[in-house]
Amino acid sequence: MEKNKPSILNAWCMYDWANSVHALVIVSAIFPIYFSNTAVNAQGGPDVEFLGLTVNNSALFSFAVSFAFLFIAVVNPILGAIADFSGQKKRFMQFFVYLGALSCLGLYFFDREHLTIGILAFTLSLIGWSGSIVFYNAYLPEIATENRFDKLSARGFTMGYVGSVLLLIFNLTMLIKPEWYGGIDSGTACRISFVTVAVWWIGFAQIPFYYLPNGTPSNEARTGGWIWNGFRELKKVLAELNHLPITKRFLVSFFFYNMGVQTVMYIGTLFGSNELHLPDNALIVTILLLQILAIVGAYFAAVLSGKWGNTKTIALILFIWIGVCVSGYFVYTELEFYGLAAMIGFVMGGVQSLSRSTYAKLLPENTPDTASYFSFYDACDKFSTFLGTTIFGIITQLSGMRNSLLFLAFIFVLGLLILRRIPSQKIYRTPLSGT
């Protein structure tokens, strides 16, 4: 297909605009606060009954994230291979979008008496959101030339940050000015905000669904159905990865440092709420600040990578992440939390956008198996998120959140040490026989 076509590039970026409202409103801002206030026992304490077990609500939130990402990490490599063979990449993306958005609608019915509904809907929304991302990311090397990967990836994340902030501001008006909406209570305002996420996500996703290509079925003559040939496709890509040592090394590094990034993003709001007991308004303002700084960070990382190379830029960002985790251990005041959030915001956008574009540069040139390759990237993303949030939840359950932050600092160090063994040329190209 023709690369660098403006209408397709713009449509691709629009999916970041469409789906990022889930990451902000559901994962980071309103839902975690609503969850903390709703998932409580009869005395108002954080220990709740779930499936016959007594669990700290912060740990339960963390375990729900862990389960969703473990599930996606297991199934997406298979689905990615099937999508490559069948040429149905967009259909798979659509399925996960509708699953995630409809699950956000289900969160409307989550209250103190229906904890199971809330956990189930939240988990399914994460599965839908994360499942769609692998097929979305797989379009990047198909629609753009390599010299545009970094800036296009940063542009997508930036549009996501802007769009999600706009919807969050609208949702905040229901909480701050309930009289504008007939005097609704804060709980109803939160539940309506979950519905707005579903409508926004499905509505704006129609733009990339219209413009992005469906994909081309494999022209290899094979017997059997899509599932069987999907496993064959997966086996082929695994064999190719064995001849791509730099790509494999980057995936290992990404696995470790992404474990820290995603855990901070999913648990950070709960740290401010449960550990520092900050008011809800302060937390939401902090999250808005974080999103704005992430826009600056994403573009700054793209510019810096053009001068230093990708891995050197990511290494600098990881140094800052290590400082964030160590500093978080000593944070006790609202002002200190704001400073920490500002640091997180600046490095959050950069590490996400640059990781995606760096991996795209490490793929074999003109490979037709982009969904399969990105399914391994996504598997590293989801397995690391599963492991990070699980360990964070266990440490929190046993000894509190602050000790969990030291664990995150350690895994950032591991990711940095592995990353330093990867060359940082501005433009990567890894042939199948690469070294």
C-alpha positions in Angstrom: 0.0 0.0 0.0 1.0 3.6 -0.5 2.9 4.9 2.5 2.8 8.4 4.1 -0.7 9.1 2.7 -2.0 12.0 4.9 -5.6 10.8 5.2 -4.4 7.4 6.4 -1.8 8.8 8.8 -4.4 11.2 10.3 -6.9 8.4 10.6 -4.3 6.2 12.4 -3.6 9.0 14.9 -7.3 9.3 15.5 -7.4 6.0 17.2 -5.1 7.3 19.9 -7.6 10.1 20.2 -10.5 7.6 20.5 -9.0 5.0 22.9 -6.9 7.2 25.3 -10.0 8.3 27.1 -10.2 4.8 28.6 -6.6 5.1 29.8 -7.3 8.5 31.5 -10.9 8.4 32.7 -11.2 4.7 33.5 -7.7 3.7 34.5 -6.1 6.8 35.9 -8.6 9.4 37.0 -12.2 9.0 37.8 -12.7 5.2 38.1 -9.8 4.6 40.5 -11.2 7.3 42.8 -14.7 6.1 42.5 -13.5 2.5 43.1 -11.6 3.6 46.3 -14.8 5.2 47.6 -17.1 2.4 46.5 -15.2 -0.8 47.1 -15.3 -0.5 50.9 -16.7 -2.7 53.7 -19.6 -1.8 56.0 -17.3 0.2 58.3 -15.9 2.2 55.3 -12.6 0.3 55.5 -10.5 -0.8 52.4 -10.8 -4.6 53.1 -13.6 -6.0 51.0 -15.1 -9.5 50.3 -14.5 -10.7 46.8 -15.2 -14.3 45.7 -15.1 -15.4 49.3 -11.8 -13.7 50.1 -11.0 -10.6 52.1 -8.8 -8.4 49.9 -7.4 -4.9 50.3 -9.2 -2.8 47.6 -6.0 -1.4 46.2 -4.6 -4.9 45.8 -7.9 -6.0 44.3 -7.7 -3.2 41.7 -4.1 -4.2 41.0 -5.1 -7.9 40.6 -7.9 -7.0 38.2 -5.4 -5.2 36.0 -3.0 -8.2 36.3 -5.6 -10.7 35.2 -6.7 -8.7 32.1 -3.2 -8.2 30.9 -2.2 -11.8 31.5 -5.2 -12.9 29.4 -4.3 -10.6 26.5 -0.6 -11.5 26.7 -1.6 -15.2 26.2 -4.1 -14.8 23.4 -2.8 -11.9 21.3 0.2 -13.6 19.7 -2.2 -16.2 18.4 -4.8 -13.7 17.3 -2.1 -11.5 15.7 -0.8 -14.5 13.6 -4.4 -15.3 12.6 -4.9 -11.7 11.6 -1.8 -11.7 9.4 -2.7 -14.9 7.7 -6.4 -14.0 7.1 -5.9 -10.3 6.3 -8.5 -9.5 9.0 -6.4 -7.2 11.2 -9.1 -4.4 11.2 -11.8 -6.9 12.1 -9.9 -8.1 15.2 -9.3 -4.5 16.2 -13.0 -3.7 15.9 -14.0 -6.7 18.0 -11.8 -5.5 20.9 -12.9 -1.9 20.6 -16.6 -2.9 20.9 -15.9 -5.3 23.8 -14.0 -2.6 25.7 -16.4 0.2 25.0 -19.5 -1.8 25.9 -17.8 -2.9 29.1 -17.4 0.8 30.0 -21.2 1.0 29.7 -21.4 -1.9 32.2 -19.5 0.2 34.8 -22.6 2.4 35.0 -24.2 -0.3 37.2 -21.2 -0.6 39.6 -22.0 0.4 43.2 -21.2 -0.8 46.7 -23.7 -3.7 46.4 -22.4 -4.8 43.0 -18.7 -5.1 43.5 -18.5 -8.2 41.2 -20.1 -6.3 38.3 -17.6 -3.5 38.7 -14.6 -5.8 38.7 -15.9 -7.8 35.8 -16.8 -4.8 33.7 -13.4 -3.1 34.5 -11.5 -6.2 33.6 -13.3 -6.7 30.3 -12.8 -3.0 29.4 -9.0 -3.5 29.9 -9.1 -6.6 27.8 -10.9 -4.7 25.0 -8.6 -1.7 25.2 -5.3 -3.6 25.4 -6.5 -6.1 22.8 -7.2 -3.4 20.2 -3.8 -1.7 20.7 -1.7 -4.5 19.2 -3.6 -4.4 15.9 -3.5 -0.6 15.9 0.2 -0.5 16.5 0.8 -3.1 13.8 -0.3 -0.5 11.2 2.6 1.8 11.9 5.3 0.2 9.7 2.7 -0.4 7.0 1.4 3.2 6.6 4.6 5.2 7.1 8.2 5.2 6.1 10.8 4.6 8.8 12.0 8.2 9.0 8.6 9.2 10.2 8.0 6.6 12.9 9.2 8.6 15.8 7.2 11.8 15.1 4.1 9.9 13.9 4.1 7.8 17.1 4.6 10.9 19.2 1.8 12.7 17.3 -0.6 9.8 18.0 0.1 9.8 21.7 -0.2 13.6 21.7 -3.6 13.4 20.1 -4.6 10.8 22.7 -3.5 13.0 25.6 -5.4 16.0 24.2 -8.6 14.1 23.5 -8.6 12.4 26.8 -8.0 15.7 28.7 -11.0 17.3 26.8 -13.4 14.5 27.8 -12.0 14.5 31.4 -12.6 18.2 31.7 -16.2 17.7 30.6 -16.7 14.9 33.1 -15.2 17.1 35.8 -17.9 19.7 35.3 -20.4 17.1 36.4 -18.5 16.7 39.6 -17.6 20.4 40.2 -20.8 21.9 38.9 -23.6 19.3 39.5 -26.2 22.1 39.4 -25.6 22.4 35.6 -26.8 18.8 35.3 -29.9 18.9 37.6 -28.0 18.5 40.9 -26.8 15.0 40.3 -24.7 13.4 43.1 -21.0 12.6 42.6 -21.6 8.9 42.3 -24.0 9.4 39.4 -21.7 11.8 37.8 -18.9 9.3 37.9 -21.0 6.5 36.4 -22.2 8.9 33.6 -18.6 9.6 32.9 -18.0 5.9 32.2 -20.8 6.0 29.6 -19.2 9.0 27.9 -16.0 7.0 27.5 -17.9 4.3 25.7 -19.6 6.8 23.4 -16.4 8.7 22.7 -14.4 5.5 22.1 -16.8 3.9 19.7 -17.7 7.2 17.9 -14.2 8.4 17.1 -13.0 4.9 16.3 -15.2 4.9 13.2 -12.7 7.3 11.5 -9.7 4.8 11.6 -12.1 2.0 10.8 -13.1 3.8 7.6 -9.7 4.8 6.4 -7.3 2.0 7.5 -6.9 -0.9 5.1 -8.4 -4.3 5.9 -5.1 -6.1 5.3 -4.0 -8.6 2.7 -4.5 -12.3 3.2 -1.3 -14.4 3.1 -0.6 -15.7 -0.4 1.1 -18.8 0.9 -0.7 -22.0 -0.1 -1.7 -23.8 3.1 -4.4 -26.2 4.0 -6.6 -25.9 7.1 -8.5 -23.0 8.6 -7.5 -19.7 10.0 -6.7 -20.9 13.5 -4.4 -23.7 12.4 -2.6 -21.5 9.9 -2.4 -18.8 12.5 -0.3 -21.1 14.7 1.9 -21.8 11.6 2.3 -18.0 11.1 3.2 -17.6 14.8 5.8 -20.4 14.5 7.3 -18.7 11.4 7.6 -15.3 13.1 9.2 -16.9 16.2 11.8 -18.5 14.0 12.5 -15.1 12.4 12.9 -13.5 15.8 15.7 -16.0 16.6 17.7 -14.3 13.9 17.0 -10.8 15.2 19.2 -10.6 18.4 18.9 -6.8 18.7 15.1 -7.0 18.4 15.0 -9.7 21.0 17.3 -7.7 23.3 15.1 -4.6 23.0 12.0 -6.7 23.9 13.7 -8.0 27.0 14.7 -4.5 28.1 11.2 -3.2 27.2 9.7 -6.0 29.3 11.5 -4.8 32.5 11.2 -1.0 32.2 7.6 -1.2 30.9 6.8 -3.2 34.0 7.7 -0.1 36.0 6.0 2.4 33.7 2.7 0.6 33.5 2.5 -0.2 37.2 3.1 3.5 38.1 0.4 4.6 35.6 -2.1 2.1 36.9 -1.4 2.5 40.6 -0.3 6.1 40.9 -3.7 7.5 41.6 -4.3 5.0 44.3 -1.0 6.0 45.9 -2.2 9.6 46.2 -5.6 8.5 47.4 -4.9 5.7 49.9 -1.3 6.5 51.0 -1.3 10.3 51.1 -5.1 10.7 51.6 -5.2 13.5 49.1 -8.7 15.0 48.2 -10.3 13.8 45.0 -10.1 17.2 43.3 -6.3 17.4 44.0 -5.8 14.0 42.4 -7.7 14.8 39.3 -5.9 18.2 38.9 -2.7 16.3 39.2 -3.7 13.9 36.5 -4.6 16.7 34.2 -1.1 18.2 34.8 0.4 14.9 34.1 -1.4 14.6 30.7 -0.3 18.1 29.6 3.3 17.4 30.5 3.1 14.1 28.6 2.4 16.0 25.4 5.6 18.0 25.8 7.5 14.9 26.8 6.4 12.9 23.7 7.6 15.6 21.3 10.7 16.3 23.2 11.7 12.6 23.1 11.0 12.5 19.3 13.3 15.5 18.7 16.0 14.2 21.0 16.0 10.8 19.4 16.7 12.5 16.0 19.9 13.9 17.6 21.0 11.1 20.0 19.3 8.0 18.6 16.5 6.1 20.1 18.1 4.0 22.8 20.2 6.8 24.2 17.1 8.9 24.6 15.1 6.1 26.2 18.1 5.5 28.6 17.9 9.1 29.7 14.2 8.8 30.3 14.8 5.6 32.4 17.2 7.5 34.6 14.5 9.9 35.4 12.0 7.0 36.1 14.4 5.5 38.6 14.6 8.9 40.3 10.8 9.1 40.4 10.4 5.7 42.1 13.1 6.4 44.7 11.7 9.9 45.4 8.2 8.5 45.7 9.3 6.5 48.7 10.0 9.7 50.6 6.9 11.7 49.4 4.5 12.6 52.2 3.0 16.0 51.3 0.6 17.2 48.6 3.2 19.6 47.2 5.8 16.8 47.0 3.2 14.6 45.2 2.6 17.4 42.6 6.3 17.5 41.9 6.5 13.8 41.5 3.5 13.8 39.2 5.2 16.5 37.0 8.2 14.3 36.6 6.1 11.3 35.7 4.1 13.3 33.2 7.2 14.5 31.4 8.7 11.1 30.9 5.5 9.1 30.4 4.7 10.4 26.9 8.3 10.0 25.8 8.9 6.5 26.9 5.6 5.2 25.4 5.8 6.9 22.0 9.6 6.2 21.6 9.3 2.5 22.6 6.6 1.9 19.9 8.6 3.6 17.2 11.9 2.0 18.2 10.4 -1.5 17.9 8.9 -0.6 14.5 12.4 0.3 13.4 13.7 -3.0 14.5 11.3 -5.1 12.4 12.5 -6.7 9.1 12.0 -4.4 6.2 8.7 -4.8 4.4 7.6 -7.7 6.5 3.9 -8.6 5.9 3.6 -10.0 9.4 3.3 -6.7 11.3 0.4 -7.9 13.6 2.4 -11.0 14.5 5.5 -9.0 15.3 3.6 -6.4 17.3 1.8 -9.2 19.2 5.1 -10.1 20.7 5.7 -6.5 21.6 2.2 -6.4 23.1 2.8 -9.7 24.9 5.9 -8.2 26.6 3.8 -5.1 27.4 1.0 -7.1 29.0 3.1 -9.8 30.7 5.2 -7.1 32.3 2.1 -5.2 33.3 0.7 -8.3 34.8 3.8 -9.2 36.7 4.4 -5.6 37.8 0.9 -5.0 39.1 0.8 -8.5 40.7 4.0 -8.0 42.6 3.0 -4.5 43.5 -0.3 -5.8 44.8 1.4 -8.6 46.8 4.0 -6.2 48.4 1.2 -3.7 49.1 -0.9 -6.4 50.8 2.1 -7.5 52.9 4.0 -4.3 53.7 2.4 -1.3 52.1 2.8 0.8 48.9 6.1 2.5 49.7 8.1 -0.7 49.6 6.5 -1.5 46.3 8.1 1.7 44.8 11.6 0.4 45.6 10.8 -2.8 43.7 9.8 -0.6 40.7 13.1 1.3 40.9 15.0 -2.0 40.8 13.3 -3.2 37.6 13.9 0.1 35.9 17.6 -0.4 36.6 17.4 -3.9 35.0 15.7 -2.5 31.9 18.4 0.3 31.6 21.3 -2.1 31.9 20.0 -4.3 29.1 19.1 -1.3 26.9 22.6 0.0 27.1 23.7 -3.0 25.1 21.6 -1.9 22.1 23.2 0.5 19.5 21.5 3.8 19.3 21.8 4.8 15.6 19.1 7.2 14.4 17.6 4.7 11.9 17.5 1.0 12.7 17.3 -1.7 10.1 17.6 -5.3 11.2 17.7 -7.9 8.5 16.6 -11.4 9.2 20.3 -12.4 9.5 21.0 -9.3 11.6 23.5 -9.2 14.5 
